[in-house]
């Protein structure tokens, strides 16, 4: 591959090895359960950029479970769950609205556009 994954995450974690294995196995689908959990901002952002590249450059379908709402900045689609059920599914732009997020999470949101993508601030 023209890019290296192993230096993106903290060296004490197994995730770089696991992600390299996924890339080497050339699977069509990649399922990641909270891959940014316990990562600092730098490593989480770099991981999400790599995941985006897996989709854009290698044609992978990546399904992520995330609790950090702004990690969705790198997503194409969102399926928001509420009480164990799909409450809203659509593109990032369709789901990342003040109305939808406020209804789902019961807090106030402000949505900003950065680099052409919605980013949320909640309070």
Secondary structure, 3 states (H helix, E strand, C coil): CCCCCCCCCCCCCCHHHHHHHHHHHCCCEEEEECCCCCCCHHHHHHHHHHHHHHHHHHCCEEEEECCCHHHHHHCCEEEEEECCEEEEEEEHHHHCCHHHHHHHHCCCEEEEEECCEEEEEEC
